[in-house]
Structures are given as C-alpha cells and as structure tokens.
Amino acid sequence: MKRIKWKKPDWKKLAASFSSRSFRAGGYSLAAAAILIAIAVAVNLVVGALPTSWTNLDLTSDAIYSLSSQTQQLVADLPEEETVTIYWLVQDGYEDGTIEQLLERYEDLSNQLEVVKKDPVVYPTFAQQYTSSSIYNNSLIVVCGERSRYISYYDIYQSDYSNYYTTGSVDTSFAGESELTSAIDYVTNSDLPVVYNLTGHGESSLPSSLTEAIETDNLLIEDLSLLTEGAIPEDADALLLYSPQSDLSENELTLLTDYLAAGGRLLLVTDYLEEETPNLDTLTASYGLSRTDGIVLEGDASRHVQGYNYYLLPEIDSSHEITSPIASGNYYILTPVAQGIEISQDLRDPLTVTPLLTSSEESYSKPDGYNITTYEKEEGDIDGPFNLAVAVEETVSTQEDETRYSDTTRLVWFTSSASFEAATNEMVVGANYDLFLNALEWMSGQESAVSVRAKSLSSSYLTVPTASASFLSVLLIGVLPVAALALGAMIVIQRRRR
C-alpha cells in the first residue's frame, strides 16, 4: 500500500491569496449580496405591517374592495371598551378571496375589530350558539358582547333573476360591505329605533324581502294592535300603517291624533279602496291631505312602463332628505295602481307638506277605480298632475310639569303598497325599498343610518363588429409583426455597414 506523503502548507502563499484582487472582489460581492438580502427582508417586514389597502390596490371597476367613508367612520369610532369579533366560517382551503380581502381591510381600520377563522368541520356546533339558520361556507358571524348577527354567504353574494327570462342573464352583486357594516352597527348600537306595525284592519303583510331590508337597516319592527293594547308604547320611534283594508275605530283615531299632535311619527301606505274610511280620512285631513277619487293613469309615455300606463314612473323631488339620494342617483321609482293626494291650499302656519312623487300634467285619474272599462282618457276623468307621495312636518310644543318641550311631527304617505312588492322593487334595482327605508329613517330620526349599497359583479363586455374584428386581426397579427421584423432587419444592416 502506497503511503501518501504529507506536504507542509505554504502559509505565505495562503496569506497572500487573501489579499489578492480576486478575493477582494469576491468579498465585495458577498457583502453586497448580504446587504441586499437584509434590505429585502426589512422591506418585506415593513410591507407586511402596512394596511392591506396600501399594499393591494383596488382596481375593480365598481371598487369592490374599497370601503366607504361611512364604514371607515363607524369602525374607527368603536369604543375602546368594546371588541367586535368577526367569525369567518370557512373550511381550510376553501376561502373566498374577495371576502378575505374585505375582512383584511376591515381589520386594518381598528384595533377593536378582529377576524377569527372557524372551520365548521372542526367546530361543527360553534355557530349554533349564535344562529339556528343553515350554515354555509364563507358565511360570517359578527359578535360584540351579548349581541350577534349571522350573515349568510348568500346574503353576501346576491343574485338578481329579474332579467333571466328575457335575456337569460343573472346579475350578481357583492353586498359584503353593506351586510358587514350593518351588522357591526347592530351589535354595537344599544339604542336601535323601534317601529310598531299597526294591525287589526286587514293590513297586507309586509313582503319578507322588505322586512329583511328593514332589519338590515337596523330598525326594529314589532306588531301592535291598538284595539287590544289601548295605548302607543313610549319607546315607539315611529308607527307604520301598511295597506289597511278597513277603517280605523274612533278610539284608534283619538290615539293616533293625540300621538301625532305630541310630535309622533307615522308612515302611512294605502291602496285604492271602494269602501269609505271616514276616520282615516279625518286623520289625514287634519294635516291638509285628502285622496283623489279613483286610480291614476299616466298619459305621458315616458312616465310609465311600456304597455302599462297604470305602472307610473313619477317625477322625484330632489330637495327632500327622503328622495334626494334617489334623485341624485338617477334612479326610477315605480308606483303601480296609485291614488292621488290633494294638498289643501289653507295649511296652518307651522305645517309644511312636501310632494315627494308627482305624476305628469298628462296624467288623469279614473273615478271608477277597479271598474274602469278603458285605460284611455275619457270624459269624467280628473286631470293631473297628482301627488303620489307626500311628507308632512310640523313643529309642536308640549307641556310637562311646567316645562315646555318642542318636537316635530312627521308623517309620510304613499298611495301604492304594490310599490313595495319584491317584483316591483327589482324592476327599479332596489330604489323603491331605498325610498321606504329612507322614509322610516327620516321619521325615526336615523338620517345617519347605514346605507351602503351592494356592488355589481356583472362584467362589461366590448362588442366589436365583424369588420372591425377582421381589421384588428390583420393589423395585430400580420402588419405590426412584419413591420417590427423589417425595422429590426434595417437596423442590423445599417450597423454592419458601419
């Protein structure tokens, strides 16, 4: 076996190599790489600590991920002693990206708000302590103290099928912000307005979708029978009388008259009735209002739905708090089978009446009501225009223990309950419900209530004619590439000649 002879290292040569040019160049490169890595790590740490709204720009056409100033103010003003927890019910690996970004932006707004994931597979009974509703993946539960609200995934993504049978399309809206902000306001607000829905006169039931909209708007609504209770509760912020089919009793008339005279609030929704309602008419007459005989039809083709001149598209007042948001947004209000409201020319001094919805001068009212034989104008019809909705306001003074208080009576009157059916509301993309809710908020003193609209997820397509498509294809696939190659060849030839 051959032995390997150990060679003594040349220490001088080794020391000299550390001071060579190549070693110094390598050392500089290593130091530069270390500095760059340190900078990259520091930048990542800093960027990771920045709010999501700073690092993920919202470039969507409808600003799906951007939060409104109303949401930002509500969350920023959360009391320090209150913590809002948003439980995100989602299976691991099935997170909705849009909801995830939205929750991150909410969490960035305040230290009093936290988002906690709860896998319904791992915690199958967790949601039962807050709701008895069916639980869907990517749903939310908002909790603060003893109050909570469940937000279903199908409330976050809302589908509109109103155009399905005509165009075959389904419009989808993202209501994540509107639902979440409303839920936060609900769980943190201990003094929500109470609206009592009067019963006992054959009233139509509120459409379930309208009831849900009222609850989402954080207005508590409860039924009240004046015939059995005999009094209006002291916590009533407003009363609702929705499409009564019979008249008020004498006792109810007295209760409502005294209630309004002391600064009460009433939302009245009526329909054309063939039977007389003298007590209800007495109540409205005390505020200078009366009903026009019959049903209003529209003679202006631009002010009704095509083919149905009793489906009115009235002019919307742009000055009143109830209607100005709708008018400024260029929305329509649809009022089917409505009745006119006449305003007295002799109103008492502190009383003001504002027409909210008005038909055109070409409109007319058919006194025969449901028994009309033609939709065309004929002799005996009443000429328009007509007020289809009005708002009444009056400052009143009350005496209590030698102390005089001032309050404001508010009354809003709509003459078509069909306006608030779900199908009618869908025809004007939700504007009728906005009108109803605006009226309730105005009467209950909730002008600053949450009113964030859902955002459309429908894609906008660019339709290109066949001739234009052919021209663009030739230009982009043929002309431009050939021109680029020719230009490149010319540059190469010129350089070689030099």
Backbone hydrogen bonds, N-H to C=O, Kabsch-Sander energy under -0.5 kcal/mol:
donor,donor_aa,acceptor,acceptor_aa,energy
5,K,3,R,-0.5
6,W,4,I,-0.5
11,W,9,P,-1.3
14,L,10,D,-2.1
15,A,11,W,-2.5
16,A,12,K,-2.2
17,S,13,K,-1.4
18,F,14,L,-0.9
19,S,15,A,-0.6
19,S,16,A,-0.7
20,S,17,S,-1.1
24,R,20,S,-2.0
25,A,21,R,-2.5
26,G,22,S,-2.3
27,G,23,F,-2.7
28,Y,24,R,-2.5
29,S,25,A,-2.1
30,L,26,G,-2.5
31,A,27,G,-2.6
32,A,28,Y,-2.9
33,A,29,S,-2.6
34,A,30,L,-2.3
35,I,31,A,-2.4
36,L,32,A,-2.6
37,I,33,A,-2.4
38,A,34,A,-2.3
39,I,35,I,-2.5
40,A,36,L,-2.6
41,V,37,I,-2.4
42,A,38,A,-2.3
43,V,39,I,-3.0
44,N,40,A,-2.4
45,L,41,V,-2.2
46,V,42,A,-2.5
47,V,43,V,-3.1
48,G,44,N,-2.5
49,A,45,L,-1.1
50,L,46,V,-0.7
50,L,47,V,-0.9
54,W,51,P,-1.5
55,T,51,P,-1.3
56,N,52,T,-3.0
57,L,55,T,-0.6
59,L,57,L,-1.0
63,A,60,T,-1.4
72,Q,68,S,-2.4
73,Q,69,S,-2.3
74,L,70,Q,-2.2
75,V,71,T,-2.6
76,A,72,Q,-2.2
77,D,73,Q,-1.6
78,L,75,V,-1.5
82,E,79,P,-1.5
84,V,112,Q,-3.2
85,T,83,T,-0.6
85,T,143,V,-2.8
86,I,84,V,-0.5
86,I,114,E,-2.9
87,Y,85,T,-0.7
87,Y,141,I,-3.2
88,W,86,I,-0.6
88,W,116,V,-2.9
89,L,87,Y,-0.8
89,L,139,S,-2.3
90,V,88,W,-1.1
90,V,118,K,-1.1
94,Y,91,Q,-2.2
97,G,95,E,-0.5
100,E,96,D,-2.4
101,Q,97,G,-2.2
102,L,98,T,-2.0
103,L,99,I,-2.6
104,E,100,E,-2.0
105,R,101,Q,-1.9
106,Y,102,L,-1.9
107,E,103,L,-2.5
108,D,104,E,-1.5
109,L,105,R,-0.6
109,L,106,Y,-1.4
110,S,106,Y,-0.6
110,S,107,E,-0.5
113,L,110,S,-1.0
114,E,84,V,-2.3
116,V,86,I,-2.6
118,K,88,W,-2.8
123,Y,119,D,-3.1
126,F,123,Y,-1.3
128,Q,125,T,-0.5
129,Q,126,F,-1.2
130,Y,127,A,-1.9
131,T,127,A,-2.0
138,N,89,L,-2.3
139,S,89,L,-1.1
139,S,136,Y,-1.3
140,L,151,I,-2.7
141,I,87,Y,-1.8
142,V,149,R,-2.6
143,V,85,T,-2.7
143,V,141,I,-0.5
144,C,147,R,-2.4
147,R,144,C,-1.9
149,R,142,V,-1.9
151,I,140,L,-3.4
152,S,150,Y,-0.6
155,D,152,S,-1.6
156,I,152,S,-1.2
157,Y,153,Y,-2.1
158,Q,156,I,-0.7
158,Q,173,S,-2.5
160,D,171,D,-3.3
161,Y,159,S,-0.6
164,Y,161,Y,-1.4
166,T,163,N,-0.7
167,T,163,N,-3.1
168,G,163,N,-1.0
168,G,164,Y,-1.0
169,S,163,N,-0.7
171,D,160,D,-1.9
172,T,170,V,-0.5
173,S,158,Q,-3.1
174,F,455,K,-4.1
175,A,156,I,-3.9
175,A,173,S,-0.7
179,E,175,A,-2.5
180,L,176,G,-2.4
181,T,177,E,-3.0
182,S,178,S,-1.7
183,A,179,E,-2.0
184,I,180,L,-2.3
185,D,181,T,-2.3
186,Y,182,S,-2.1
187,V,183,A,-2.5
188,T,184,I,-1.3
189,N,185,D,-0.8
189,N,186,Y,-0.5
190,S,188,T,-0.7
195,V,193,P,-0.5
195,V,220,L,-3.6
196,Y,238,A,-2.2
197,N,195,V,-0.5
197,N,222,E,-3.2
198,L,196,Y,-0.7
198,L,240,L,-2.9
199,T,224,L,-2.1
204,S,242,Y,-0.7
204,S,243,S,-0.9
210,L,207,P,-0.5
211,T,207,P,-2.4
212,E,208,S,-2.3
213,A,209,S,-1.8
214,I,210,L,-2.3
215,E,211,T,-2.3
216,T,212,E,-2.6
217,D,213,A,-1.6
218,N,215,E,-1.7
219,L,214,I,-1.8
220,L,193,P,-2.6
220,L,218,N,-0.5
222,E,195,V,-2.2
224,L,197,N,-2.4
226,L,224,L,-0.6
229,E,225,S,-2.7
230,G,226,L,-1.4
236,A,233,P,-1.5
237,D,194,V,-2.5
237,D,235,D,-0.6
238,A,194,V,-1.2
239,L,265,R,-1.9
240,L,196,Y,-2.7
241,L,267,L,-2.6
242,Y,240,L,-0.6
243,S,241,L,-0.7
243,S,269,V,-3.6
245,Q,201,H,-2.6
246,S,201,H,-1.0
253,L,249,S,-2.3
254,T,250,E,-1.9
255,L,251,N,-2.3
256,L,252,E,-2.8
257,T,253,L,-2.4
258,D,254,T,-2.5
259,Y,255,L,-2.3
260,L,256,L,-2.5
261,A,257,T,-2.2
262,A,258,D,-1.0
263,G,260,L,-1.8
264,G,259,Y,-1.3
266,L,410,R,-2.0
267,L,239,L,-2.8
268,L,266,L,-0.6
268,L,412,V,-3.3
269,V,241,L,-2.7
269,V,267,L,-0.5
270,T,414,F,-2.5
281,D,277,T,-2.4
282,T,278,P,-1.9
283,L,279,N,-1.9
284,T,280,L,-2.1
285,A,281,D,-2.3
286,S,282,T,-1.4
287,Y,284,T,-1.6
288,G,285,A,-2.0
289,L,284,T,-1.8
290,S,342,E,-1.7
292,T,340,G,-2.6
295,I,366,K,-1.5
296,V,338,A,-2.7
297,L,364,Y,-3.5
298,E,309,N,-2.8
301,A,299,G,-0.7
303,R,300,D,-2.2
304,H,301,A,-0.8
305,V,308,Y,-0.6
305,V,311,Y,-2.1
308,Y,305,V,-2.5
311,Y,308,Y,-1.7
312,L,310,Y,-1.0
312,L,335,T,-1.6
313,L,303,R,-3.1
315,E,358,T,-3.2
317,D,356,L,-2.5
324,S,320,H,-2.7
327,A,323,T,-2.7
328,S,324,S,-2.7
329,G,325,P,-1.0
330,N,327,A,-1.5
331,Y,326,I,-2.0
335,T,312,L,-2.5
335,T,333,I,-0.5
337,V,310,Y,-2.1
339,Q,415,T,-0.6
341,I,387,N,-2.1
342,E,290,S,-3.5
344,S,288,G,-2.9
344,S,342,E,-0.5
351,L,348,R,-1.5
352,T,393,E,-2.5
354,T,391,A,-2.9
356,L,389,A,-3.1
357,L,389,A,-1.5
358,T,315,E,-1.9
359,S,386,F,-2.5
363,S,360,S,-1.5
364,Y,297,L,-2.6
365,S,382,I,-2.4
366,K,295,I,-2.8
369,G,366,K,-1.9
371,N,368,D,-2.1
372,I,369,G,-1.2
381,D,378,E,-1.8
382,I,365,S,-2.3
384,G,363,S,-2.3
387,N,341,I,-0.8
388,L,357,L,-2.9
388,L,386,F,-0.5
389,A,357,L,-1.1
390,V,413,W,-1.7
391,A,354,T,-2.3
392,V,411,L,-3.8
393,E,352,T,-2.3
394,E,409,T,-2.0
395,T,350,P,-0.7
396,V,407,D,-3.3
398,T,405,Y,-3.1
400,E,403,T,-2.7
403,T,400,E,-1.5
405,Y,398,T,-3.2
407,D,396,V,-2.7
409,T,394,E,-3.4
409,T,407,D,-0.5
410,R,264,G,-1.9
411,L,392,V,-1.9
412,V,266,L,-2.2
413,W,390,V,-2.4
414,F,268,L,-2.8
415,T,388,L,-1.4
419,S,416,S,-1.0
420,F,417,S,-1.7
421,E,418,A,-1.3
425,N,421,E,-2.5
426,E,422,A,-2.2
427,M,423,A,-1.2
428,V,424,T,-0.6
428,V,425,N,-1.0
429,V,426,E,-1.6
430,G,425,N,-2.6
431,A,428,V,-2.0
434,D,430,G,-1.8
435,L,431,A,-2.1
436,F,432,N,-2.1
437,L,433,Y,-2.9
438,N,434,D,-2.7
439,A,435,L,-1.9
440,L,436,F,-2.1
441,E,437,L,-2.8
442,W,438,N,-2.4
443,M,439,A,-2.1
444,S,440,L,-2.4
445,G,442,W,-0.6
446,Q,441,E,-3.2
449,A,446,Q,-1.9
453,R,451,S,-0.6
455,K,174,F,-2.5
457,L,172,T,-3.2
461,Y,459,S,-0.5
463,T,461,Y,-0.7
464,V,462,L,-0.6
469,A,465,P,-2.5
470,S,466,T,-2.4
471,F,467,A,-2.2
472,L,468,S,-2.6
473,S,469,A,-2.1
474,V,470,S,-2.3
475,L,471,F,-2.3
476,L,472,L,-2.9
477,I,473,S,-2.7
478,G,473,S,-0.5
478,G,474,V,-1.6
479,V,474,V,-2.4
480,L,475,L,-2.7
482,V,478,G,-1.9
483,A,479,V,-2.6
484,A,480,L,-2.3
485,L,481,P,-2.4
486,A,482,V,-2.5
487,L,483,A,-2.3
488,G,484,A,-2.2
489,A,485,L,-2.4
490,M,486,A,-2.2
491,I,487,L,-2.0
492,V,488,G,-2.1
493,I,489,A,-2.4
494,Q,490,M,-2.2
495,R,491,I,-2.0
496,R,492,V,-2.0
497,R,493,I,-1.9
498,R,494,Q,-1.0
